[in-house]
Amino acid sequence: MYKRTRFYDFTYYNFIGSWAWILHRLAGLALIFYLCLHIWVIHTLTYGEETFNSVMVFLNSPLFKLLEVGLWGVILFHAFNGVRIVIVDFFKGSLAHKKLFVIMVAMAFALWALGSYLILSHVL
């Protein structure tokens, strides 16, 4: 017989592939948001040098340096997970997609730590 389930069943999302898919989409949305913000900041150049400089002073605060560290992590995760997706789709990587995910996230984390140190070293 038909088994009634909850409105939204979270047991489906207990797999690495599901979380990789969700996080990849969220990272893509975050990058789209950043791109829009970036275009807006560049657009302030049309209002003159003083306006652009005041926006840049605001964006050089320590809070935005921490957000840049987060952006760096989102970029790396999205890029390395994209490489993993290409390997899975075109090179029979589906046989080891969980291992590939762990390897790619580990590589991204190592680069994130190095890049974060470089970004934050200018704040201190």
N, C-alpha and C positions, 0 to 999 in steps of 0.2 A: 504494500500500500504506500501511499504518498506520505512522506514524513514532513511534517510542518517544521519550517525553520524560522529563525528570527528574521526580522526585517533586514538586518545587515549582519552577515555571519563573518566574524573576524578569523575563524579557524582557517579559512582559505589563505589568509595572508601570513601564515606561519612558515612560509617557504622563502628561501633566499632569493629566488627568481622573482617572486612577487614584490618583495621589498626593493630589489634592484630596479624593477619596473616603476614602482611608485616614486622612489627617490630620484630616478632619472627624469621623470616628468616634472617633479617639483623643482629640481635643479634647473631644468629648461625654463620653467616659468620665472624663477628667480633671475635668470640671466636675461630674459626678455624685460623684466622690470628694471634691471640695471641698465640695459641698453636705452630704454626710454628716459631714465634719469640722466644718463650720459648725454643723450641728444639735447635734453632740456638745458643742461649746464653749458654745452657748446653754443646753444641758441642764445644764451645770455650775452654772448659776444656782440650780438646785433644791437644791444642796448647801450653799448659803450664800454670803455675800458674800466671805469670805476665800478660799474655793476658787476662785471665779470670778476674783477679782483675781490670784491666783497663776498661774492659767492665762493670763490676759491679759499679765502681766509676762513670762511665758515666750514668748508669741506676739509680743511687741513687740521681740524680739531682732533684730539685723541680718540673721541668716540668714533669718528669716521675712519680712523686708522684701524680700529678694531673691526669695523664693518668691512674694510678692505681685506683684512685677514679672513673673514668669513667668505667674502667674494672669491678670494683665492682658493679656498677649500671647495666652494661650489664649482668653480671652473675646472679644477683638477678632477673632482669626482665625475662631473659630466663628461669630461674628455676621456678619462680612463674607462669609464663604464661604456662609453661609445665604442672604444677600441675592443672591449670585451664583447659587445654585441656583434661587431663585424666578425670577430673570430668565431663566435658561436654560429653565426648565420652562414659564413662562407667557408670555413675551414674545419668543419666537424668538431667544433668546440663544445657542442652540446653534451658530449660525453664527459666533460669535466668543467661544466659551467660554474659550479659552486667553487671549485678550486681557483678558477680564473677570477671570479669575483673577489675572493679573499686576497689573491695576489695583486690584482689591480688596485684594490682599496689600500692595501699595505704600501704599494708604490706611491699612490696619491698622498697618503698620510705622511710618508717620509718627505716628499717634496713640499707638502703643506707646512710641515714643521720648519724646514729650511727657509722657505719663502716667508713664513710668518716671522721668523727671527730677523730676517733682513728688513721686512716692512717695519716692525716695531723697534728696531735698533735706531731708526731715525727719530722716533718719538722721544726716546730717552736721551 
